[in-house]
Amino acid sequence: MAQLNFGGVTETVVIRDEFPLEKAREVLKDETIAVIGYGVQGPGQSLNLRDNGFNVIVGQRPGKTYEKAVADGWVPGETLFGIEEACQKATIVMCLLSDAAVMSVWPTIKPCLTQGKALYFSHGFAITWSDRTGVVPPADIDVIMVAPKGSGTSLRTMFLEGRGLNSSYAIYQDVTGKAYERTIALGIGIGSGYLFETTFQREATSDLTGERGSLMGAIEMCIRDRYEVLRENGHSPSEAFNETVEELTQSLMPLFAKNGMDWMYANCSTTAQRGALDWMTPFHDAIKPVVEKLYHSVKTGNEAQISIDSNSKPDYREKLEEELKALRESEMWQTAVTVRKLRPENN
């Protein structure tokens, strides 16, 4: 494992050069890997493993996602099965269902987890809050995790581009003595760029905080607030959107993604630099207390309980679609549709 300096702190990471794909194939050559769930993470991870030469099957309940699996080349009765049958056939059960679905399907999965098998997650939620989810693994199996830092769609897209999405990994139970090698081999197999160590608890708390914060919830509110203020002061939808979202996603984000925030600043006007540096602190002071409140809500399990209660309701998907529809049909995101059409690559 490589020792690398991350901002002055030395961390241990696993890189592809020291654990190449050939080694991963050797480690898992006698394993049957069952990907359970074909929703968000399932397609990307299963297809990447299949394309990398691993013995993979899929377990999925009948419905739209089952049909999607068939369309992706999984063959019913050969590589595509019901959840229980897939778990029975597998030596490694990759549980990639939604957190709410894991709870409902757990009584089906658990009896199939016989001695020496491995139970794999891509999120620490079910194990971290097992007192709320009821997911308590048998004591005689390996329990492991590889959590890609992005969506399953991004994992697959980057894989096809010859790139990799960084992942965290954790070992909750090592009964066989093979849990570490199984974990890293799976991480390499699904297309991870590099892997960094964590725990189920740290992954779950950082993930929920990020999703509710800067990755999704906070960024939507930040850009919406700016868009609304510009519109309220007479700016057109096109101007407000370009100055708020389009410039961020198409111009500035690629710059700091490549070489850091300071490099992005250095490639902007002196007026932009001065204003950004002056206003960083007021935004920090206003927002950090909200983030601290969010982290406390996550760490105490409150956010987990909200998710469990909400996502377990029979009409969850219908209500979710209503909320997403409100976003989609808002003036800002309807403006986005027109702006995207006008990008040169779309003409």
N, C-alpha and C positions, 0 to 999 in steps of 0.2 A: 504494500500500500504506500502511496506517495504522501509525503509530508509537505504541505503547501501553506504559504503565508497568505491569510485572508485579512487584509487591513491591520496587520500587526499581530494577529492571532494565528497560531499554527494549528491546522486541522489535518486529519487523515482522510484522504479520499481514495477512491478506486478509479483508475483510468483504463481506457481500453488497451493501451500498450502492455500493461501488466496482466490483464485478464482478457485476452483476445477472444473473438467469437469461437475459434477452434477449441479453446479450452472450455468455454461454456458448453459447447456441443458435447464434449467428452464427459463433463460432469453430469449432464442430464440425458446421456444416451440411452439409459434404461428406464427413464421416467415417462409416464403418460401424464401430460399436462392438460387439465380440464379448465377452460375459461368459463366461469359461470356468470352469465349476464352479458348481453350484447347491446348495452345502451350507450354510455358515454366512453368509458375506458375499454370495454370489451373488444370492439372492432379493432382499434389500433393495436392493442397488445397482442391479440390472437393472430392477426394478419402479419404483424412483424415477426412473431415467433415462427409462424408457418413459413414465411419467406426466408427466414434464417435457418431453416432446416430442422426444426424441433418437432417432436411428436405431439401434436396439439389436437384436442377435440373441443367442441363447444357445447355447453349445456344451457338451454334456453326454453322458457315456456312458450307455447303456441301464441301467435299474435303477430303484430307488425314487425317486431324486432326479430322474431324467428324467420319471417320471410326475408328480412334484410340479410340475415346470416346466409340463407340459401342463395340469395342474389350475389353474395360475396364469395360463393364457391364452396361453402360448407355443405356436405352431402348428408341428408337425413339417413340415419342408420349406419353411417360409416364414420363421419367426423362431426355430426350434429345429432344431439340426443336431448331428451328431457333432462331436467336438472338432476334428479335422483340417479338416473342411469349413468350420466356423465360422471358424477361424484363417485359412484361405485367403481367405474372403470379406471379412475385416475389414481396416481400416486401423489400428485400435487394438485390440490384444488385451489384455483385462483378465483377468489370470491370478489367479483367486480360488479356486484349489484349495487344499487343505491342504498344508502344507509337504512332507509325505511324498509326496503325490500329484503335486506339481509335479515332483519328482525322477523319478517313474516315467513321467510324460507328456511331460517335456521333449524327448525325442527326436522326438516327434510335433509339438510346437509349433515348435521351432527352425527347421526347414526352411521354415515358412510365414512367417517374419519377414523379409520381403524389404525392400530398401532404402526408407527413408522411413517405414516403419510405426512404431508406438509400442507398446512393451510396458509394461503397467501392472501394478503390484502394490499390495496393501493391507497389506503386511508386508515388512520389510527382510530377513527371514530368508534367503531363497534366494540373494540377491545378497551379503549380508554374509559368509555362510559358503559361498561358491561353491566353495572348495577341498574342502568336504565334500559339498555338494549336487550339484556338477557343472553348475550353472546358470550358464553364461557366455554372455551375449547377443551377437549379431553386432555388429560395430563400426559398422555403417551404419544403425542404428535409434535412435530415442529410447527411453530407459528411464526411467520415471517412477513416482511412487508417491503415492497418497492413502490415508492410514490413518485411518479413523474411530476415534475413541476410545470404542469400545463394540462390542457384538455387531451383526450384521446385522439381528437381530430388533429391537433397540432403534432402529437407524437407520430401519427401515421404520415402526415404531410412531410415532416422533417426527415423521417426515415426514407421516404421515397426520393427526397432531395439529396440523400447521402449525408445528412446532418444528424444530430442527436439532441434529445431533450434531457436536461440534467434531472437526476432523481435522487431522492433520499432513500435510505434503507434502514431497516431495524430488525432485530431478532428478539422475539418475545419469549419463545421457548425453543431450546435446542435439546431434543431428546436423542436424536440419532447421531449427533456429533458431525452431521453434514449440513446443518442449517446455514452456516455462513456461505459455503460453496454453492448450495442450492440458491440462496438469495442473490448472490452476485451474478451467477450464471443466468438467472432469470432477468436480472436488471440489464445485463448486456444483451440478452436475447430479445428483449422488447424494444431495444434501440436507445438506451440511455447514453448520454454524452459522457458524463462522469457521475459517480455515485458518492454521496456524502452520508456519514453515519448520523442517525438520530435515534429517538425512541418513539414508541407508539404515541405516548402522551405529548411529547414535544411536537411531533408532526401534526397531531390533531389540533392542538391549540394554535400553532402558527398558521396552519391552513385555514381554519375558520376565521382567524383574525384577518388574514390577508384577503380572503374572499369578501368579507363584510367591509373591509377597509379599502386600501389603495388599489387592489386588483379589480374590484367590481363596484361595490356599493358606494364608496367614497368618490371614486373617479367619475361615476355617473352624476353624482350631486355636484361635484366641482365644476364639471363642464356645463351642466344644466344651469347652475347659478350664474355663470358668466354669460351664457347665451341669453338668459332671461334679462339680465341687467342691460345688455346691449340692445335687445329688442325694445325694452321699456324706454330706452333713450333714443329711439328713432332709427336704429340701424336695421337694414333689411335682413331677412332670413339668410340669404346667401352670404352676406358679409359676416353676420354673427356666427354662422356655422364655420366658414373658412377661418375666421380669426380664433375660433374656439376649439374645433375638433380637427379640421382638415390639416391645418398647419402642424398641430401636435402629432397626429398619426403619420402623416406623409413626409414631413420635413424634420421635425425635431426628435421624435422617438428613435428613428434610425441612427441619428447622430450619437445620442447618449447610450444607445444599446451597443454601438460599436466601440466607443472609446471613453465613455463616462460623461457625467454631467458637466464637468469643467471644460471638456473638449467641445461639447455642444455650445456652452456659453461663449467660448473663444471664437466660434464660427458664426456668432450672431452680432448684430450691430452694437456699438457702445451704448446706445440708448437702451436697448433691450437688456444688455448686461447690467447696467446700473439699476434699472428698475427691478429686475429679478433679484439681484443681491439685496436691495433695500427692503423688498417686500417678503423675502423668505422668512424672516424672524416673526413678523406679525402673523403670517399664516401658520407657522410652527406653533406659536403660543396659543393660537385659537383652536388648532386642530388636535394637538397632542392630548389635552384632557379628554377629548372624545375617544381617542384611540385607547387611552388608559382605561376608560370606562368599558369600552368594547372588550379589551383583553380580560378584564375582571369577569365580565359576563360569560366569556368563553371558558375561562379557567375554572369557574365555579360550576360549570355544567348547565348554566341557564340557557345558553344558545343551543346546546345539544338537545335539551328538552323541548325548546321551541320548535326545532326542526323535526323531532320525533312526533310531537303532537300534530304539527301542521301536515307533514308529509305522509302521515298514516291515515288521514281522513279519506274517505272514499271519493270525495269530489275534489281532491287536491289538484289533479291535472287540469280540470276545468277552471278552477279558480286561478291557477298559475297562468293559464292561457289568457285569462282576462287581464291579469296584471301585465303580461308581456305585450298584449295587444295595446294596452294604454301607452306603453313605451313606444311601441312600433308606430302608432298612429299620432304621436305627439308631433307638433310642428317641427321641432328640431330634427327628429329622426326621419320625418317625411322629407325635409330639406336634404338630408343626407342621401336619400335615394336619387334625387336629381343631381346632386354634386358628384356622386360616384359614377353616374352615367356619363358625365362630362370629362372624366379622367381620360387622358390620351390613350391609355392602354385599352380602354373600353370603346374606342371609336375606330 
